Amino acid sequence: VADKEVTAQPESIDGFTFDKTNPENITSGTVSADSKLVLKLYYNRNKYTVTFDKNSKTASGEMEPQIFYYDVDETRKLNENKFTDKYHEFLGWAKSADTTKDIIKDAAELDFDITKSSDELSLYAVWSAADPAVIKELAVKIPDSDKDLEDKAVISTSRNISVTFNSENAIKIYYSLGEESKEIKEESLDFADLTDGNYTFKIWAENIDGVKSEEKVFSWTIACLPKLRIKGTPAPIIEID
């Protein structure tokens, strides 16, 4: 009807969604005197957007979001993982960063419905636990001696102790001799001028995930009694070394 104002109502179209922000939309108008009017409604093809998160501080690599369009993409297969981590093995994808349940396999086929609207999914890489840290080949000896001491040894000839060890998968290494714990960078320790008494040495390591290894424990006793020398006659003089 000429001179009548009319409004176009968006239709429900499978696989497409009305784009109300499109500046080219003409949703209403007045019919001209010659009974003509063109209204325009623009629709976007629905899509399913998948983003990938490496979900690890030690992982590297990049993965662009993967987009599946309604009635265009014949396959719904995920792209293969491109993230790498030298400390962890890639196990698959999860829908949250802190779960290992319902893992989606690498390059799996997705099941989703975008008939009515677009949707999106964030996937987080799932990694295996890092190899455990290990302290091994712990050796305790008196400096310049070729013989290792036995655990709980009693030492009467020296107040100095040397400790050496090997480690695997260790990011941080700690030891204690008494109450205080210290981090060390080298795989050897020297203790000098120890007083008489009992000593318990502990050493452990952490892997890249911060998981603590089993402690290695070694004990010894310092018992360097003073030597007495008697000099002179008739009145002896006692000297203490």
C-alpha positions in Angstrom: 0.0 0.0 0.0 1.5 3.3 -1.0 2.7 5.7 1.7 2.5 2.8 4.3 5.4 2.3 6.7 6.4 -1.4 6.9 9.1 -3.3 8.9 10.8 -6.5 7.9 11.1 -9.2 10.6 14.2 -11.5 10.5 13.4 -15.0 9.5 14.8 -18.2 11.1 17.1 -19.8 8.5 19.0 -23.0 9.3 22.7 -22.3 9.4 22.4 -18.5 9.3 22.0 -15.8 11.9 20.6 -12.3 11.3 23.4 -9.7 11.5 21.7 -6.8 13.3 25.0 -4.8 13.4 25.4 -4.7 9.6 25.2 -1.1 8.5 23.6 -2.1 5.1 20.5 -3.5 6.8 17.3 -1.6 5.8 14.8 -3.0 8.3 11.9 -0.5 7.7 10.6 2.1 5.3 7.7 3.8 3.7 6.2 2.5 0.5 6.6 5.0 -2.3 3.7 6.5 -4.3 4.4 4.0 -7.0 4.0 1.1 -4.5 7.7 0.3 -4.4 10.0 -0.4 -1.4 13.1 -2.6 -0.9 14.1 -3.7 2.6 17.4 -5.6 3.2 18.3 -8.0 6.0 21.8 -9.4 6.1 22.7 -12.8 7.6 26.0 -14.4 8.6 26.8 -18.0 7.9 27.0 -19.8 11.3 30.5 -21.0 12.3 32.1 -23.0 15.0 35.4 -21.5 16.3 38.0 -23.7 18.1 40.9 -22.0 19.9 43.9 -23.9 21.2 45.8 -23.2 24.5 49.2 -24.7 25.1 48.3 -24.9 28.9 52.0 -25.2 29.9 54.7 -22.7 31.0 57.3 -24.9 29.3 55.5 -25.6 26.0 56.3 -23.7 22.8 54.7 -23.3 19.4 51.6 -21.6 18.0 48.2 -22.7 16.8 45.8 -20.4 15.0 42.0 -20.8 15.8 40.2 -23.3 13.6 36.9 -22.3 12.1 34.2 -24.6 10.7 31.4 -23.0 8.6 27.9 -24.3 8.3 27.4 -26.3 5.1 30.9 -25.5 3.8 33.4 -27.6 5.7 32.9 -31.2 4.8 35.1 -32.5 7.7 35.0 -31.5 11.3 38.4 -32.9 12.1 40.7 -30.9 14.4 44.1 -29.8 13.2 47.0 -31.8 14.6 48.7 -30.4 17.7 51.7 -28.2 16.9 52.7 -27.4 20.6 55.8 -29.1 21.9 57.2 -29.5 25.4 60.6 -31.1 26.2 59.5 -32.0 29.7 56.0 -33.4 29.0 54.3 -35.7 26.5 51.2 -34.4 24.7 48.1 -36.5 25.6 45.2 -34.7 23.9 42.8 -31.8 24.6 40.5 -30.9 27.4 37.7 -28.4 27.7 39.2 -26.8 30.8 42.7 -26.0 31.8 42.7 -28.0 35.1 41.1 -31.4 34.1 42.3 -34.6 32.5 38.9 -36.1 32.1 37.1 -36.7 28.8 40.3 -36.1 26.8 39.8 -35.3 23.1 42.4 -37.1 21.0 44.7 -35.3 18.7 43.1 -34.6 15.2 39.8 -36.0 16.5 36.4 -35.5 14.7 34.2 -33.0 16.5 30.5 -33.3 17.0 28.6 -30.0 17.2 25.4 -28.4 15.8 25.5 -24.9 14.4 22.2 -25.1 12.7 20.6 -22.4 14.9 23.6 -20.3 16.0 27.4 -19.9 15.9 29.4 -21.4 18.7 32.9 -21.6 20.0 35.1 -23.9 22.0 38.4 -23.5 23.8 40.6 -26.5 24.0 43.5 -26.9 26.5 46.5 -29.1 25.9 46.8 -32.0 28.3 50.3 -33.1 29.2 51.8 -36.0 31.0 53.6 -35.5 34.3 57.3 -34.7 34.0 59.9 -37.4 34.7 60.6 -37.5 38.4 63.8 -36.0 39.8 66.2 -38.4 41.3 69.3 -38.1 43.5 71.7 -41.0 43.0 75.3 -42.1 43.6 75.6 -40.2 46.8 79.2 -40.5 48.2 80.5 -39.1 51.5 84.2 -39.2 52.2 87.1 -37.4 53.9 88.8 -35.1 51.5 91.8 -36.6 49.7 90.6 -40.1 50.6 89.7 -42.6 47.9 87.4 -44.6 50.3 83.8 -43.7 50.7 82.4 -43.6 54.2 79.7 -45.9 55.3 76.4 -44.5 56.7 76.6 -43.8 60.4 80.4 -43.9 60.3 82.4 -42.6 63.3 85.2 -40.3 62.1 88.2 -39.6 64.5 90.8 -38.5 62.0 89.3 -35.4 60.3 86.9 -32.6 60.8 86.3 -32.1 57.1 83.8 -33.9 55.0 83.2 -34.0 51.2 79.9 -35.0 49.6 79.3 -35.7 45.9 76.2 -37.0 44.1 74.5 -37.2 40.7 71.0 -36.1 39.8 68.5 -36.7 37.0 65.6 -34.4 35.9 66.5 -32.0 38.7 65.6 -28.4 38.2 66.3 -27.4 41.8 68.4 -29.3 44.4 68.3 -28.8 48.2 70.2 -30.1 51.2 70.2 -29.8 54.9 72.7 -30.4 57.6 70.9 -29.7 60.8 67.9 -27.4 60.8 68.7 -25.1 57.8 67.9 -26.1 54.2 69.8 -24.6 51.3 69.5 -24.7 47.5 72.7 -25.7 45.6 73.8 -25.5 42.0 76.8 -27.8 42.1 76.8 -31.6 42.6 79.4 -31.5 45.3 79.7 -30.0 48.8 82.6 -29.5 51.3 82.1 -29.1 55.0 85.2 -27.9 57.0 86.1 -27.6 60.7 83.1 -29.5 61.9 82.9 -29.8 65.7 82.5 -33.1 67.5 79.0 -34.5 67.4 76.4 -36.3 65.3 75.4 -35.1 61.8 72.5 -36.0 59.6 72.8 -34.9 55.9 69.7 -34.9 53.7 69.5 -34.1 50.0 66.6 -34.0 47.6 65.6 -32.4 44.3 62.5 -31.0 42.5 61.6 -31.6 38.8 60.1 -29.1 36.4 56.6 -29.5 38.0 58.0 -28.8 41.5 57.5 -32.4 42.6 60.0 -33.4 45.3 62.1 -36.4 45.0 62.8 -39.0 47.6 65.3 -37.8 50.2 68.8 -39.3 50.4 70.0 -39.4 54.0 73.5 -40.0 55.3 74.7 -39.8 58.9 78.1 -39.6 60.5 79.7 -38.8 63.9 82.8 -36.6 64.4 84.8 -37.7 67.4 88.2 -36.3 67.1 89.5 -36.5 70.7 92.4 -34.2 71.6 95.9 -35.8 71.5 98.0 -35.4 74.7 101.8 -35.2 74.6 103.9 -35.2 77.7 107.3 -33.4 77.5 110.1 -32.8 79.9 111.5 -34.3 83.1 111.1 -34.3 86.0 108.0 -32.0 85.9 105.9 -33.0 82.8 104.3 -30.3 80.7 101.0 -31.3 79.1 100.3 -29.8 75.6 97.0 -30.2 73.9 96.8 -30.3 70.1 
